[in-house]
């Protein structure tokens, strides 16, 4: 589980760094029809080097604060890959 604060409509998609007990993510996609959520999943999967099916939003689909489930990596590996992006 990973807490994520999402900022849609940004100038670029990136991991912006630590935010509270999770991370802050900016995506270029607008928060319309799930586009920003899909962009968050794609970004996290790419950074974590996982298939997109291993990353899913389990709470907060319409809220900037989301809980993301990541399958296939231990917490230490997730933290290392996110903070080196």
Buried (B, 14 or more C-beta within 10 A) or exposed (E): EBBBBBBBEBEEBBBBEEBEEBBBBBBBBEBEEEBBBBBBBBBBBEBBEBEEEBBBBEEBEEEBEBBBEBEEBEEEEBBEBBEEB
